[in-house]
Amino acid sequence: DNETEIVKLQEKLKTAQEAMKTARENRANLQAAAPVDGTVAGLTLTIGEEVQANTTVISIIDTSQIIVEANIDERNISSVTPGMMVEIDQFGYITVGMVEKVSLTGKYENGMSTFPATVLCDNADGMLSNGRSVVDRITASQTADCMLLPTPVPYTPLTLPTQRAGHS
């Protein structure tokens, strides 16, 4: 009976060794490479979980460029065109982007229409975070040798007291 048990244990050992060899071959053939550099956006894998071949377990987003959805108010929409430079400020980190497109279909809310514009920002250094708010500033026009005043500019006419020249 001991010999029968030894034979059974040897068969189990042989099966386990073949499984280990297959696992090592599978690991050697594993290609866990992303098609782009980026940031992990989702992970559907848990420790110890068995994964079938050709199963997506990690979602990676390309963060080398960030798309900013800006809303341009109706007073400024006629001055914004594709190709314009945009200053982007995200929590004190300032960079620039470019207007890619401007929609001519506005959204009316709270007494004002806004028009969506798409701004593309280079993010090669990875400093901009996807999905977070930014402050965007678009310079609609520039002129050299001029003074920029806030709108509206208070205007008070200068009145000088009237003096008469006379003889004493």
DSSP file (Angstrom, degrees, kcal/mol; ACC not computed):
  #  RESIDUE AA STRUCTURE BP1 BP2  ACC     N-H-->O    O-->H-N    N-H-->O    O-->H-N    TCO  KAPPA ALPHA  PHI   PSI    X-CA   Y-CA   Z-CA
    1    1 A D     >        0   0    0      0, 0.0     4,-2.0     0, 0.0     5,-0.1   0.000 360.0 360.0 360.0 -32.8    0.0    0.0    0.0
    2    2 A N  H  >  +     0   0    0      1,-0.2     4,-2.3     2,-0.2     5,-0.2   0.875 360.0  53.2 -66.1 -36.7    2.9    2.3    0.6
    3    3 A E  H  > S+     0   0    0      2,-0.2     4,-2.3     1,-0.2    -1,-0.2   0.896 107.6  50.7 -65.5 -39.1    4.2    1.7   -2.9
    4    4 A T  H  > S+     0   0    0      1,-0.2     4,-2.2     2,-0.2    -1,-0.2   0.907 111.3  48.2 -63.7 -42.0    0.8    2.6   -4.3
    5    5 A E  H  X S+     0   0    0     -4,-2.0     4,-2.5     2,-0.2    -2,-0.2   0.886 109.8  52.1 -67.5 -37.1    0.8    5.9   -2.3
    6    6 A I  H  X S+     0   0    0     -4,-2.3     4,-2.4     2,-0.2    -2,-0.2   0.913 109.5  49.9 -64.1 -42.1    4.4    6.6   -3.4
    7    7 A V  H  X S+     0   0    0     -4,-2.3     4,-2.1     2,-0.2    -2,-0.2   0.915 111.4  48.9 -62.4 -43.2    3.4    6.2   -7.1
    8    8 A K  H  X S+     0   0    0     -4,-2.2     4,-2.2     1,-0.2    -2,-0.2   0.913 112.4  47.9 -63.1 -43.0    0.4    8.5   -6.6
    9    9 A L  H  X S+     0   0    0     -4,-2.5     4,-2.4     1,-0.2    -1,-0.2   0.866 110.0  52.4 -66.7 -36.1    2.5   11.1   -5.0
   10   10 A Q  H  X S+     0   0    0     -4,-2.4     4,-2.5     2,-0.2    -1,-0.2   0.886 109.6  49.6 -65.8 -38.3    5.1   10.8   -7.8
   11   11 A E  H  X S+     0   0    0     -4,-2.1     4,-2.5     2,-0.2    -2,-0.2   0.902 111.1  49.1 -65.9 -41.5    2.3   11.4  -10.3
   12   12 A K  H  X S+     0   0    0     -4,-2.2     4,-2.5     2,-0.2    -2,-0.2   0.913 111.9  49.5 -63.1 -41.9    1.1   14.4   -8.4
   13   13 A L  H  X S+     0   0    0     -4,-2.4     4,-2.5     2,-0.2    -2,-0.2   0.919 111.0  48.9 -62.3 -44.3    4.7   15.7   -8.3
   14   14 A K  H  X S+     0   0    0     -4,-2.5     4,-2.2     2,-0.2    -2,-0.2   0.911 112.1  48.7 -62.1 -43.2    5.1   15.2  -12.0
   15   15 A T  H  X S+     0   0    0     -4,-2.5     4,-2.2     1,-0.2    -2,-0.2   0.907 112.6  48.3 -62.7 -42.7    1.8   17.0  -12.8
   16   16 A A  H  X S+     0   0    0     -4,-2.5     4,-2.4     1,-0.2    -2,-0.2   0.885 110.5  51.1 -66.1 -38.9    2.8   19.9  -10.5
   17   17 A Q  H  X S+     0   0    0     -4,-2.5     4,-2.2     2,-0.2    -1,-0.2   0.887 110.6  48.7 -66.2 -38.5    6.2   20.1  -12.2
   18   18 A E  H  X S+     0   0    0     -4,-2.2     4,-2.4     2,-0.2    -2,-0.2   0.893 111.4  50.0 -66.8 -39.9    4.6   20.2  -15.6
   19   19 A A  H  X S+     0   0    0     -4,-2.2     4,-2.4     2,-0.2    -2,-0.2   0.903 110.9  49.5 -64.2 -40.5    2.2   22.9  -14.4
   20   20 A M  H  X S+     0   0    0     -4,-2.4     4,-2.4     2,-0.2    -2,-0.2   0.899 110.0  50.7 -64.9 -41.1    5.1   24.9  -13.1
   21   21 A K  H  X S+     0   0    0     -4,-2.2     4,-2.2     2,-0.2    -2,-0.2   0.922 111.8  47.7 -62.3 -44.2    7.0   24.5  -16.4
   22   22 A T  H  X S+     0   0    0     -4,-2.4     4,-2.6     2,-0.2    -2,-0.2   0.903 111.2  50.9 -62.8 -42.1    3.9   25.8  -18.3
   23   23 A A  H  X S+     0   0    0     -4,-2.4     4,-2.4     1,-0.2    -2,-0.2   0.900 110.3  49.5 -63.3 -41.1    3.5   28.7  -15.9
   24   24 A R  H  X S+     0   0    0     -4,-2.4     4,-2.1     2,-0.2    -1,-0.2   0.895 111.7  48.6 -65.9 -39.4    7.2   29.7  -16.4
   25   25 A E  H  X S+     0   0    0     -4,-2.2     4,-1.7     2,-0.2    -2,-0.2   0.912 111.6  49.9 -65.2 -42.3    6.8   29.5  -20.2
   26   26 A N  H  X S+     0   0    0     -4,-2.6     4,-0.6     1,-0.2    -2,-0.2   0.903 110.7  49.6 -62.9 -41.1    3.6   31.6  -20.0
   27   27 A R  H >< S+     0   0    0     -4,-2.4     3,-0.7     1,-0.2    -1,-0.2   0.888 109.2  51.9 -65.6 -38.1    5.4   34.2  -17.8
   28   28 A A  H 3< S+     0   0    0     -4,-2.1    -1,-0.2     1,-0.2    -2,-0.2   0.832 112.4  46.8 -66.2 -31.1    8.3   34.3  -20.3
   29   29 A N  H 3< S+     0   0    0     -4,-1.7    -1,-0.2    -5,-0.1    -2,-0.2   0.511  86.0 119.3 -87.2  -5.5    5.8   34.9  -23.1
   30   30 A L    <<  -     0   0    0     -3,-0.7     2,-0.5    -4,-0.6    -3,-0.0  -0.400  43.9-168.3 -65.3 130.8    3.9   37.6  -21.2
   31   31 A Q        +     0   0    0     -2,-0.1     2,-0.8     2,-0.1    -1,-0.1  -0.884  11.6 172.5-121.7  98.1    4.0   41.0  -22.8
   32   32 A A        +     0   0    0     -2,-0.5     2,-0.4     2,-0.0    -2,-0.1  -0.573  29.9 135.2-104.6  67.7    2.7   43.6  -20.4
   33   33 A A        -     0   0    0     -2,-0.8    -2,-0.1     2,-0.0     0, 0.0  -0.946  48.2-135.6-119.7 137.5    3.5   46.7  -22.5
   34   34 A A        -     0   0    0     -2,-0.4    -2,-0.0     1,-0.1     4,-0.0  -0.624  14.7-132.3 -86.7 148.1    1.2   49.6  -23.0
   35   35 A P  S    S+     0   0    0      0, 0.0     2,-0.3     0, 0.0    -1,-0.1   0.668  90.5  27.3 -73.3 -14.7    0.8   51.0  -26.5
   36   36 A V  S    S-     0   0    0     24,-0.0     2,-0.3    25,-0.0    -2,-0.1  -0.957  84.6-107.7-140.2 157.5    1.3   54.6  -25.1
   37   37 A D        +     0   0    0     -2,-0.3    27,-0.3    23,-0.0    26,-0.3  -0.651  67.8 107.6 -76.3 145.1    3.0   56.3  -22.2
   38   38 A G        -     0   0    0     -2,-0.3     2,-0.4    24,-0.2    24,-0.2  -0.953  63.8 -58.0 177.4-156.8    0.4   57.5  -19.8
   39   39 A T  E     -A   61   0A   0     22,-2.3    22,-2.5    -2,-0.3     2,-0.4  -0.935  47.2-109.4-121.0 138.9   -1.3   57.1  -16.5
   40   40 A V  E     +A   60   0A   0     -2,-0.4    20,-0.3    20,-0.2     3,-0.1  -0.546  38.0 172.8 -68.4 121.9   -3.2   54.1  -15.1
   41   41 A A  E     +     0   0A   0     18,-3.4     2,-0.3    -2,-0.4    19,-0.2   0.634  62.9  11.8-105.1 -20.9   -6.9   55.1  -15.1
   42   42 A G  E     -A   59   0A   0     17,-1.5    17,-2.8     0, 0.0     2,-0.4  -0.984  52.8-167.2-159.6 146.9   -8.4   51.7  -14.2
   43   43 A L  E     +A   58   0A   0     -2,-0.3    15,-0.2    15,-0.2    14,-0.1  -0.976   6.1 179.0-139.5 120.7   -7.3   48.3  -12.9
   44   44 A T        +     0   0    0     13,-2.7     2,-0.4    -2,-0.4    14,-0.1   0.133  54.7  98.8-107.5  20.0   -9.7   45.3  -12.9
   45   45 A L        -     0   0    0     12,-0.4     2,-0.3     6,-0.0     6,-0.0  -0.841  51.1-162.9-112.8 141.7   -7.2   42.9  -11.4
   46   46 A T    >   -     0   0    0     -2,-0.4     3,-2.1     4,-0.0    -2,-0.0  -0.892  40.3 -83.3-119.4 156.4   -6.9   41.6   -7.9
   47   47 A I  T 3  S+     0   0    0     -2,-0.3     3,-0.1     1,-0.3    -1,-0.0  -0.309 115.0  13.1 -59.5 131.2   -4.0   39.9   -6.3
   48   48 A G  T 3  S+     0   0    0      1,-0.3    -1,-0.3    -2,-0.0     2,-0.2   0.344  90.5 140.1  86.3  -6.2   -4.0   36.2   -7.0
   49   49 A E    <   -     0   0    0     -3,-2.1     2,-0.4     1,-0.1    -1,-0.3  -0.491  51.9-127.5 -73.0 137.5   -6.6   36.4   -9.7
   50   50 A E        -     0   0    0     -2,-0.2     2,-0.4    -3,-0.1    -1,-0.1  -0.707  24.3-155.7 -85.6 134.8   -6.1   34.2  -12.7
   51   51 A V        -     0   0    0     -2,-0.4     2,-0.1    -6,-0.0     3,-0.1  -0.925   7.8-134.6-117.6 135.1   -6.2   36.0  -16.0
   52   52 A Q    >   -     0   0    0     -2,-0.4     3,-0.9     1,-0.1     0, 0.0  -0.475  40.5 -85.3 -80.5 157.1   -7.1   34.5  -19.4
   53   53 A A  T 3  S+     0   0    0      1,-0.2    -1,-0.1    -2,-0.1     3,-0.1  -0.261 111.6  19.2 -60.2 148.3   -5.0   35.4  -22.4
   54   54 A N  T 3  S+     0   0    0      1,-0.2     2,-0.5    -3,-0.1    -1,-0.2   0.776  88.8 143.0  60.7  31.2   -5.9   38.6  -24.3
   55   55 A T    <   -     0   0    0     -3,-0.9     2,-0.5    -4,-0.0    -1,-0.2  -0.882  50.2-131.7-102.6 130.4   -7.8   40.0  -21.3
   56   56 A T        +     0   0    0     -2,-0.5     3,-0.1     1,-0.2    -3,-0.0  -0.700  37.5 159.0 -80.1 123.7   -7.6   43.8  -20.7
   57   57 A V        +     0   0    0     -2,-0.5   -13,-2.7     1,-0.2   -12,-0.4   0.545  59.4  47.3-119.8 -15.3   -6.8   44.3  -17.0
   58   58 A I  E     -A   43   0A   0    -15,-0.2     2,-0.5   -14,-0.1    -1,-0.2  -0.995  62.8-153.9-132.4 134.2   -5.4   47.8  -17.0
   59   59 A S  E     -A   42   0A   0    -17,-2.8   -18,-3.4    -2,-0.4   -17,-1.5  -0.931  16.4-171.3-105.6 128.3   -6.7   51.0  -18.7
   60   60 A I  E     -A   40   0A   0     -2,-0.5     2,-0.4   -20,-0.3   -20,-0.2  -0.966   7.7-155.0-121.6 133.3   -4.1   53.6  -19.5
   61   61 A I  E     -A   39   0A   0    -22,-2.5   -22,-2.3    -2,-0.4     2,-0.7  -0.887  22.8-119.8-108.7 141.3   -4.8   57.1  -20.7
   62   62 A D        +     0   0    0     -2,-0.4     3,-0.3   -24,-0.2   -24,-0.2  -0.674  32.2 176.2 -77.3 114.1   -2.3   59.1  -22.7
   63   63 A T        +     0   0    0     -2,-0.7    63,-0.2   -26,-0.3    65,-0.2   0.196  51.7 102.5-106.3  14.9   -1.6   62.3  -20.7
   64   64 A S  S    S+     0   0    0    -27,-0.3    59,-3.7     1,-0.2     2,-0.4   0.758  94.4  28.7 -69.8 -21.4    1.0   63.8  -23.0
   65   65 A Q  E    S-B  122   0B   0     -3,-0.3     2,-0.4    57,-0.3    57,-0.2  -0.998  76.3-156.1-135.7 140.9   -1.7   66.1  -24.1
   66   66 A I  E     -B  121   0B   0     55,-2.5    55,-2.9    -2,-0.4     2,-0.5  -0.938   9.8-141.7-116.8 137.3   -4.7   67.3  -22.1
   67   67 A I  E     -B  120   0B   0     -2,-0.4     2,-0.5    53,-0.2    53,-0.2  -0.877  14.8-161.2 -99.1 126.4   -8.0   68.6  -23.6
   68   68 A V  E     -B  119   0B   0     51,-3.3    51,-2.8    -2,-0.5     2,-0.9  -0.926   9.0-148.8-107.8 126.7   -9.6   71.5  -21.8
   69   69 A E  E     -B  118   0B   0     -2,-0.5     2,-0.3    49,-0.2    49,-0.2  -0.850  24.9-173.5 -94.3 107.1  -13.2   72.2  -22.4
   70   70 A A  E     -B  117   0B   0     47,-2.8    47,-2.9    -2,-0.9     2,-0.5  -0.709  18.8-141.4-101.3 152.0  -13.6   76.0  -22.0
   71   71 A N  E     -B  116   0B   0     -2,-0.3     2,-0.5    45,-0.2    -2,-0.0  -0.967  14.3-160.3-114.8 119.7  -16.8   78.0  -22.0
   72   72 A I  E     -B  115   0B   0     43,-3.0    43,-2.9    -2,-0.5     5,-0.1  -0.844  18.1-127.1-100.6 129.2  -16.6   81.3  -23.7
   73   73 A D  E >>  -B  114   0B   0     -2,-0.5     3,-1.8    41,-0.2     4,-1.2  -0.342  25.0-106.8 -77.5 161.4  -19.2   83.9  -22.9
   74   74 A E  T 34 S+     0   0    0     39,-2.0     4,-0.4     1,-0.3    -1,-0.1   0.723 115.7  61.7 -60.5 -25.2  -21.3   85.6  -25.5
   75   75 A R  T 34 S+     0   0    0     38,-0.2    -1,-0.3     1,-0.2    39,-0.1   0.767 116.2  30.3 -72.0 -23.8  -19.5   88.9  -25.2
   76   76 A N  T X> S+     0   0    0     -3,-1.8     3,-1.8     1,-0.1     4,-0.5   0.515  89.6  95.5-113.0  -7.9  -16.2   87.3  -26.2
   77   77 A I  G >< S+     0   0    0     -4,-1.2     3,-1.1     1,-0.3    -2,-0.1   0.830  80.4  59.2 -60.0 -34.0  -17.1   84.5  -28.6
   78   78 A S  G 34 S+     0   0    0     -4,-0.4    -1,-0.3     1,-0.2    -2,-0.1   0.692 105.4  51.2 -69.2 -15.9  -16.7   86.6  -31.7
   79   79 A S  G <4 S+     0   0    0     -3,-1.8     2,-0.5     2,-0.0    -1,-0.2   0.521  92.3  87.4 -96.3  -7.3  -13.0   87.2  -30.8
   80   80 A V    <<  +     0   0    0     -3,-1.1    60,-0.1    -4,-0.5    22,-0.0  -0.836  51.8 163.5-102.7 125.3  -12.1   83.6  -30.2
   81   81 A T    >   -     0   0    0     -2,-0.5     3,-1.7    20,-0.1    18,-0.2  -0.940  45.4 -83.8-135.0 155.9  -10.8   81.5  -33.1
   82   82 A P  T 3  S+     0   0    0      0, 0.0    18,-0.2     0, 0.0     3,-0.1  -0.310 112.9  37.2 -57.0 141.7   -9.0   78.2  -33.6
   83   83 A G  T 3  S+     0   0    0     16,-3.0     2,-0.1     1,-0.4    17,-0.1   0.212  82.8 132.9  98.9 -13.2   -5.2   78.6  -33.3
   84   84 A M    <   -     0   0    0     -3,-1.7    15,-2.7    15,-0.1    -1,-0.4  -0.428  59.4-115.6 -71.3 145.6   -5.4   81.2  -30.6
   85   85 A M  E     -C   98   0B   0     13,-0.2    54,-0.7    54,-0.2     2,-0.4  -0.567  29.1-162.5 -80.8 145.6   -3.0   80.7  -27.6
   86   86 A V  E     -CD  97 138B   0     11,-2.5    11,-2.8    -2,-0.2     2,-0.5  -0.995  14.5-137.4-131.0 131.9   -4.6   80.1  -24.2
   87   87 A E  E     -CD  96 137B   0     50,-3.0    50,-2.5    -2,-0.4     2,-0.5  -0.797  22.8-160.6 -87.5 129.1   -2.9   80.4  -20.8
   88   88 A I  E     -CD  95 136B   0      7,-3.3     7,-2.6    -2,-0.5     2,-0.5  -0.944   8.6-172.2-115.0 129.2   -3.9   77.5  -18.5
   89   89 A D  E     +CD  94 135B   0     46,-2.5    46,-2.6    -2,-0.5     2,-0.6  -0.972   5.4 177.7-123.9 116.0   -3.5   77.7  -14.8
   90   90 A Q  E >  S-C   93   0B   0      3,-2.6     3,-1.8    -2,-0.5    44,-0.1  -0.906  77.2 -36.0-120.7 102.5   -4.1   74.5  -12.7
   91   91 A F  T 3  S-     0   0    0     -2,-0.6     3,-0.1     1,-0.3    -1,-0.1   0.856 125.4 -42.2  54.2  41.5   -3.5   75.1   -9.0
   92   92 A G  T 3  S+     0   0    0      1,-0.3     2,-0.7     0, 0.0    -1,-0.3   0.231 111.5 116.9  92.9 -14.1   -0.6   77.5   -9.7
   93   93 A Y  E <   -C   90   0B   0     -3,-1.8    -3,-2.6    34,-0.1     2,-0.5  -0.806  50.6-162.4 -87.5 119.7    1.0   75.5  -12.5
   94   94 A I  E     +C   89   0B   0     -2,-0.7     2,-0.3    -5,-0.2    -5,-0.2  -0.886  22.0 146.7-111.8 132.7    0.8   77.7  -15.6
   95   95 A T  E     -C   88   0B   0     -7,-2.6    -7,-3.3    -2,-0.5     2,-0.3  -0.829  37.9-108.5-144.7-178.3    1.2   76.5  -19.1
   96   96 A V  E     +C   87   0B   0     -2,-0.3    26,-0.7    -9,-0.2     2,-0.2  -0.886  27.5 176.5-122.4 154.4   -0.1   77.3  -22.6
   97   97 A G  E     -CE  86 121B   0    -11,-2.8   -11,-2.5    -2,-0.3     2,-0.4  -0.766  24.0-118.2-137.4-175.2   -2.5   75.6  -24.9
   98   98 A M  E     -CE  85 120B   0     22,-2.0    22,-2.6    -2,-0.2     2,-0.4  -0.997  25.9-112.3-134.8 137.3   -4.1   76.3  -28.3
   99   99 A V  E     - E   0 119B   0    -15,-2.7   -16,-3.0    -2,-0.4    20,-0.3  -0.532  32.4-179.9 -65.8 121.5   -7.8   76.6  -29.2
  100  100 A E  E     -     0   0B   0     18,-3.5     2,-0.3    -2,-0.4    -1,-0.2   0.863  63.0  -8.8 -90.2 -45.2   -8.6   73.6  -31.4
  101  101 A K  E     - E   0 118B   0     17,-1.3    17,-2.8   -20,-0.1     2,-0.4  -0.995  52.8-151.3-154.9 154.7  -12.3   74.4  -32.1
  102  102 A V  E     - E   0 117B   0     -2,-0.3     2,-0.2    15,-0.2    15,-0.2  -0.996  21.2-133.8-128.7 128.3  -15.1   76.7  -31.1
  103  103 A S        -     0   0    0     13,-2.9    -2,-0.0    -2,-0.4     0, 0.0  -0.581   3.3-155.0 -81.6 143.0  -18.7   75.7  -31.2
  104  104 A L  S    S+     0   0    0     -2,-0.2     2,-0.7    11,-0.1    -1,-0.1   0.389  75.2  89.6 -94.0   1.8  -21.2   78.1  -32.7
  105  105 A T        -     0   0    0     11,-0.1     2,-0.1     2,-0.0    -2,-0.1  -0.893  67.0-161.9-102.1 114.4  -24.0   76.5  -30.6
  106  106 A G        -     0   0    0     -2,-0.7     2,-0.5     9,-0.2     9,-0.2  -0.403  15.5-131.9 -93.8 169.4  -24.3   78.2  -27.3
  107  107 A K  E     -F  114   0B   0      7,-2.8     7,-2.0    -2,-0.1     2,-0.6  -0.988  18.1-145.0-121.8 121.8  -25.9   77.2  -24.0
  108  108 A Y  E     +F  113   0B   0     -2,-0.5     2,-0.3     5,-0.2     5,-0.2  -0.770  34.8 149.1 -92.6 123.2  -28.2   79.8  -22.3
  109  109 A E  E >   +F  112   0B   0      3,-2.8     3,-1.5    -2,-0.6    -2,-0.1  -0.969  60.7   0.7-155.5 135.8  -28.0   79.7  -18.5
  110  110 A N  T 3  S-     0   0    0     -2,-0.3     3,-0.1     1,-0.3    -1,-0.0   0.845 129.3 -52.9  54.8  39.0  -28.5   82.4  -15.8
  111  111 A G  T 3  S+     0   0    0      1,-0.2     2,-0.3     0, 0.0    -1,-0.3   0.578 122.4  86.0  79.6   9.4  -29.1   85.1  -18.3
  112  112 A M  E <   - F   0 109B   0     -3,-1.5    -3,-2.8    -5,-0.1     2,-0.4  -0.998  66.8-133.4-143.5 146.3  -26.0   84.5  -20.4
  113  113 A S  E     - F   0 108B   0     -2,-0.3   -39,-2.0    -5,-0.2     2,-0.3  -0.804  20.5-168.3 -96.0 139.6  -25.0   82.3  -23.3
  114  114 A T  E     -BF  73 107B   0     -7,-2.0    -7,-2.8    -2,-0.4   -41,-0.2  -0.946   8.6-149.2-124.3 151.4  -21.7   80.4  -23.3
  115  115 A F  E     -B   72   0B   0    -43,-2.9   -43,-3.0    -2,-0.3     2,-0.2  -0.974  19.5-122.7-122.6 127.4  -20.1   78.6  -26.1
  116  116 A P  E     -B   71   0B   0      0, 0.0   -13,-2.9     0, 0.0     2,-0.4  -0.454  28.6-175.0 -72.2 139.6  -17.9   75.5  -25.7
  117  117 A A  E     -BE  70 102B   0    -47,-2.9   -47,-2.8   -15,-0.2     2,-0.5  -0.987  19.0-136.6-131.3 143.1  -14.3   75.7  -27.0
  118  118 A T  E     -BE  69 101B   0    -17,-2.8   -18,-3.5    -2,-0.4   -17,-1.3  -0.890  19.5-169.8-103.4 125.8  -11.8   72.8  -27.1
  119  119 A V  E     -BE  68  99B   0    -51,-2.8   -51,-3.3    -2,-0.5     2,-0.5  -0.959   9.6-151.0-117.2 129.6   -8.2   73.7  -26.0
  120  120 A L  E     -BE  67  98B   0    -22,-2.6   -22,-2.0    -2,-0.4     2,-0.4  -0.891  14.5-169.0-103.7 124.9   -5.4   71.3  -26.5
  121  121 A C  E     -BE  66  97B   0    -55,-2.9   -55,-2.5    -2,-0.5     2,-0.3  -0.938  22.6-126.1-117.3 133.4   -2.5   71.6  -24.0
  122  122 A D  E     +B   65   0B   0    -26,-0.7   -57,-0.3    -2,-0.4   -26,-0.1  -0.602  28.6 175.9 -71.4 133.1    0.9   69.9  -24.2
  123  123 A N    >   +     0   0    0    -59,-3.7     3,-1.8    -2,-0.3   -58,-0.2  -0.197  25.5 139.1-134.0  41.7    1.5   68.0  -21.0
  124  124 A A  T 3  S+     0   0    0      1,-0.3    -1,-0.1   -60,-0.2   -59,-0.1   0.819  76.0  51.8 -59.2 -31.7    4.8   66.3  -21.7
  125  125 A D  T 3  S-     0   0    0    -61,-0.1    -1,-0.3    -3,-0.1   -61,-0.1   0.542 106.6-129.2 -84.2  -5.5    6.1   67.0  -18.2
  126  126 A G    <   +     0   0    0     -3,-1.8    -2,-0.1   -63,-0.2    -3,-0.1   0.665  68.0 129.3  72.5  17.2    2.9   65.4  -16.7
  127  127 A M        +     0   0    0      2,-0.1     2,-0.3     0, 0.0   -34,-0.1   0.762  50.1  79.5 -79.3 -25.0    2.1   68.4  -14.5
  128  128 A L  S    S-     0   0    0    -65,-0.2     2,-0.5    -5,-0.1    -5,-0.0  -0.673  75.4-140.1 -84.1 137.3   -1.5   68.8  -15.6
  129  129 A S    >   -     0   0    0     -2,-0.3     3,-1.2     4,-0.1     2,-0.2  -0.838  16.6-122.0 -99.8 131.2   -4.0   66.5  -14.0
  130  130 A N  T 3  S+     0   0    0     -2,-0.5     3,-0.1     1,-0.2   -67,-0.0  -0.457  92.6  19.2 -69.2 137.6   -6.8   65.0  -16.1
  131  131 A G  T 3  S+     0   0    0      1,-0.3     2,-0.2    -2,-0.2    -1,-0.2   0.476  97.4 114.0  85.6   2.1  -10.3   65.7  -14.9
  132  132 A R  S <  S-     0   0    0     -3,-1.2    -1,-0.3     1,-0.1     2,-0.0  -0.699  70.7 -94.5-105.9 160.1   -9.4   68.6  -12.6
  133  133 A S        -     0   0    0     -2,-0.2     2,-0.3    -3,-0.1    -4,-0.1  -0.315  38.8-174.3 -71.4 152.4  -10.4   72.3  -13.0
  134  134 A V        -     0   0    0    -44,-0.1     2,-0.5   -43,-0.0   -44,-0.2  -0.941  24.5-127.8-136.7 161.5   -8.3   74.9  -14.6
  135  135 A V  E     -D   89   0B   0    -46,-2.6   -46,-2.5    -2,-0.3     2,-0.4  -0.966  29.3-161.3-107.8 125.9   -8.5   78.6  -15.1
  136  136 A D  E     -D   88   0B   0     -2,-0.5     2,-0.5   -48,-0.2   -48,-0.2  -0.889   9.1-168.4-112.8 141.8   -8.1   79.6  -18.8
  137  137 A R  E     -D   87   0B   0    -50,-2.5   -50,-3.0    -2,-0.4     2,-0.5  -0.985   2.7-168.5-128.9 121.1   -7.2   83.0  -20.1
  138  138 A I  E     -D   86   0B   0     -2,-0.5     2,-0.9   -52,-0.2   -52,-0.2  -0.938  14.6-146.3-110.9 126.2   -7.5   83.8  -23.8
  139  139 A T        -     0   0    0    -54,-0.7   -54,-0.2    -2,-0.5     3,-0.1  -0.817  14.3-172.7 -91.1 107.9   -5.9   87.0  -25.1
  140  140 A A        -     0   0    0     -2,-0.9     2,-0.3     1,-0.2    -1,-0.2   0.825  66.4  -1.4 -74.2 -32.3   -8.3   88.0  -27.8
  141  141 A S        -     0   0    0     -3,-0.1     2,-0.4     2,-0.0    -1,-0.2  -0.991  60.8-156.8-155.2 156.9   -6.1   90.9  -29.1
  142  142 A Q        -     0   0    0     -2,-0.3     2,-0.4    -3,-0.1    -3,-0.0  -0.987   5.5-174.0-136.6 145.8   -2.9   92.6  -28.4
  143  143 A T        -     0   0    0     -2,-0.4     3,-0.4     3,-0.1     2,-0.1  -0.998  21.3-130.8-139.4 135.6   -1.5   96.0  -29.1
  144  144 A A  S    S+     0   0    0     -2,-0.4     3,-0.1     1,-0.2    -2,-0.0  -0.478  84.3  20.7 -81.2 156.2    2.0   97.3  -28.5
  145  145 A D  S    S+     0   0    0      1,-0.2     2,-0.3    -2,-0.1    -1,-0.2   0.894  96.7 114.1  56.1  49.1    2.6  100.6  -26.7
  146  146 A C        -     0   0    0     -3,-0.4     2,-0.4     2,-0.0    -1,-0.2  -0.927  63.0-117.8-140.8 168.3   -0.7  100.9  -25.0
  147  147 A M        -     0   0    0     -2,-0.3     2,-0.6    -3,-0.1    -3,-0.0  -0.910  20.3-140.8-110.0 133.8   -2.1  101.0  -21.5
  148  148 A L        -     0   0    0     -2,-0.4    -2,-0.0     0, 0.0     0, 0.0  -0.839  22.2-173.3 -95.1 122.6   -4.6   98.3  -20.3
  149  149 A L        -     0   0    0     -2,-0.6     4,-0.1     1,-0.0    -2,-0.0  -0.886  28.2-106.4-115.0 146.4   -7.3   99.7  -18.1
  150  150 A P        -     0   0    0      0, 0.0    -1,-0.0     0, 0.0     0, 0.0  -0.339  50.4 -87.1 -67.3 154.0  -10.0   97.8  -16.3
  151  151 A T  S    S+     0   0    0      1,-0.2     2,-0.1     2,-0.1     0, 0.0  -0.900 110.0  32.7-106.7 137.6  -13.5   97.9  -17.6
  152  152 A P  S    S-     0   0    0      0, 0.0    -1,-0.2     0, 0.0     0, 0.0   0.645  83.1-154.0 -78.7 149.9  -15.5  100.0  -16.9
  153  153 A V        -     0   0    0     -4,-0.1     2,-0.2    -2,-0.1    -2,-0.1  -0.782  19.0-124.7 -88.4 121.5  -13.1  102.8  -16.4
  154  154 A P        -     0   0    0      0, 0.0     2,-0.5     0, 0.0    -1,-0.0  -0.477  28.6-163.3 -66.6 133.5  -14.4  105.5  -14.0
  155  155 A Y        +     0   0    0     -2,-0.2    -2,-0.0     2,-0.0     0, 0.0  -0.976  14.4 176.3-124.3 122.7  -14.4  108.8  -15.7
  156  156 A T        -     0   0    0     -2,-0.5     2,-0.0     0, 0.0     0, 0.0  -0.980  30.3-127.3-124.4 118.1  -14.7  112.1  -13.8
  157  157 A P        -     0   0    0      0, 0.0     2,-0.6     0, 0.0    -2,-0.0  -0.375  25.0-120.3 -64.9 142.4  -14.5  115.3  -15.8
  158  158 A L        -     0   0    0     -2,-0.0     2,-0.5     2,-0.0     0, 0.0  -0.729  29.7-169.7 -85.8 122.8  -11.9  117.7  -14.4
  159  159 A T        -     0   0    0     -2,-0.6     0, 0.0     0, 0.0     0, 0.0  -0.962   3.3-161.5-117.1 123.8  -13.5  121.0  -13.4
  160  160 A L        -     0   0    0     -2,-0.5     2,-0.1     1,-0.0    -2,-0.0  -0.810  28.9-104.8-102.0 143.9  -11.2  123.9  -12.5
  161  161 A P        -     0   0    0      0, 0.0     2,-0.4     0, 0.0    -1,-0.0  -0.379  36.9-115.3 -64.9 144.4  -12.5  127.0  -10.6
  162  162 A T        -     0   0    0     -2,-0.1     2,-0.4     2,-0.0     0, 0.0  -0.663  32.6-167.7 -82.7 132.4  -13.0  130.1  -12.7
  163  163 A Q        -     0   0    0     -2,-0.4     2,-0.5     2,-0.0     0, 0.0  -0.957   7.3-149.8-121.6 141.2  -10.8  133.0  -11.8
  164  164 A R        -     0   0    0     -2,-0.4     2,-0.5     2,-0.0    -2,-0.0  -0.896  11.2-136.5-110.2 137.8  -11.2  136.6  -13.0
  165  165 A A        +     0   0    0     -2,-0.5     2,-0.3     2,-0.0    -2,-0.0  -0.753  39.3 157.4 -86.9 135.7   -8.4  138.9  -13.5
  166  166 A G        -     0   0    0     -2,-0.5     2,-0.4     0, 0.0    -2,-0.0  -0.904  39.4-102.1-149.7 178.0   -9.1  142.3  -12.2
  167  167 A H              0   0    0     -2,-0.3    -2,-0.0     1,-0.1     0, 0.0  -0.816 360.0 360.0-104.1 144.9   -7.6  145.6  -10.9
  168  168 A S              0   0    0     -2,-0.4    -1,-0.1     0, 0.0     0, 0.0   0.416 360.0 360.0-113.7 360.0   -7.4  146.5   -7.4
